[in-house]
């Protein structure tokens, strides 16, 4: 019984601070901000939502481009590390993805393949994400290349739930 107490204590302590998981392999890319990873042995599979960013949905303008950008950065079988931030309401691990020393979440923002998700920026390097997004916007990269802009993914999802989705940024209540 005493060993179980120590186990629970270790689990509680590990959950109290940001965790890092390494030596994981990319199994699949769901969309521009979701991947599935496994351990090298293939024993455990985890869905990972990329922290602090929000890419256009697959059904949204530039959604397929965002997915392809993530696929190009993380081909199937790529070894990655996770800087784990949380677990979301869908049970996904929310994390920054590291390929070597490269932060893939930041790479996607820098390329204009994703927006900074300001509502969920806590735990990430706010200044770096802000700088990368501003540089992508000034260079008119990716989502910033569309004249008039595109609807933010968080507003697009909200519109789909209410039955009125559109790519019109004027319908967006959260312009950046």
N, C-alpha and C positions, 0 to 999 in steps of 0.2 A: 504494500500500500504506500509506503514511504517513497518508492521509486516513481509512482504515478504523480505524487505531489511535486517532485523535482521536474518531471516532464512538463507538467502544466505551468510551472514557474518559468521554465525555459521558453515555452511557447508564448507565454504572456510577455516576457521580456523581448522576444524577437519581434512581436507585433507592435511594441511600443516605439520602435525606432524604424526608420526606413530600411528596408531589407534589400539585399542585392543577390540576385541569382545569376549564375554564369553557366557556361557550357550547355546551353540549350540550343536546339536546332529548329529552324523555321520549317513548319509543316505546310502551312498554307497562308494565303493573304485573303482576308474577307472583303475588306474595302480599303479606303485610303487611310484608315486609322485603327484597323483591327487585324491582328495576326493570330495564328495558332502555333504554339511551340510544343516541343517534347524534349525529354532528356535524351542523351545519346543512346541509351538503351531502349528508348521507345516506351518506357514503363508508364510515365505520366504525361498526359496531354493537358495543356492549359490555353484558354483563349485570353489574349492580352489586348486591352484597349489602350492605345497610345495616350499617355498622360499629357495634359496641358495644351493639346491641339485638337482641332476639329476639321476634318477633311470633308469636302462635298460628298454627299451620299451617292451610291452607285447610280441611282435613278435621277440624280440631279445633274444639271449642267456642270461639266468638268469632273464629275464623279468617277468616271472610268479612267480619265487622265490621272486622277489622284491615286487610284488603285494601281495603275501601271507604274507610277513613280515609286510607290512603295515596293512593288514587285521588282523593279530595277535595282533598288537599294538593298533588298533582302530576298534574293532568289531562294527557292526551296532548297533546304539543306544548309543554309548559312548558319554559322554558329553566332549566337548573340548572348548578351547579358541583359538583365533587367534591373533597373533601379525602381523597385516597387514602391508605389505611393499609397495604394488603397485597393479595395475590392468594391466594384460598383454594384448597383441594385440588381444587375443581371447576373451577378456572380463572376464577372470577368476581373482578372487582375489588371489594375491600372498602373502602368509603368512607363518610364522612359526606356527606350530600346538602345542598347549600345552594341555597335559592330566594331570590335576593337575599341578604339578610343573615340570613335565617331558617334555622336548622339543623333540617331536617325530622326527623332521627333523634330529636332532643330533643323536638320537637313531638309525635311519636308516643308517647314515654314520658310526657310531661306529660298527654296525653289518656287514658292508660291503654290505648292500642292496642298497646303493646309493653312487654316487660320489659327492664330493663338486663341485658345479657349479661355478667355479672361475670367470667366466664372469659376474655372477650376485650375487656376494657375498656381495655387498654393503648393509649396514644396518643390517648385521648379525655379530655375534661374530667370526671374521676371525680366531683368534688364537685358539679358541675352535674347530671350524670345522677342521682346519688344524691338530691339535693334534689328534682328533678322527679318521680322515682319515689315518694318518700315523700309528696309533696304529692298525687299521683294516688291513692295508697293511702288517705291520710287523707280524701280527698274521695269515695272509693269510685267512682272513674271506671273505665270499661271493664273490663279484666281484674280489677280490684279490686272490682267491683260484685257479683260472683257470691258468694253466701253459701258459705263454706267454700273459696273460691278455685277456680282451675282448675289442671290439671297444667301445669307449665312446659313450653314447647315442646321444650327439649333433652331432657327426660325422656320426653315424648310420642314424639319421634323414636326414642329408644333403645328404647322399648316396642314401637313398630311393627317395628323390626328384629328384635326377639325374638319378635314375634307376639302381644303382649299389651298393646295400647294401651287407654287409658282416660282419661277426663277427671277421674278421682278424684285430688284433690291428695294424699290420704294415700298414694298410690303414688309420690309424688314424693320423691326423695332430696335435692332441692335447693330447699327452700322458702326464699323470701326474706322 
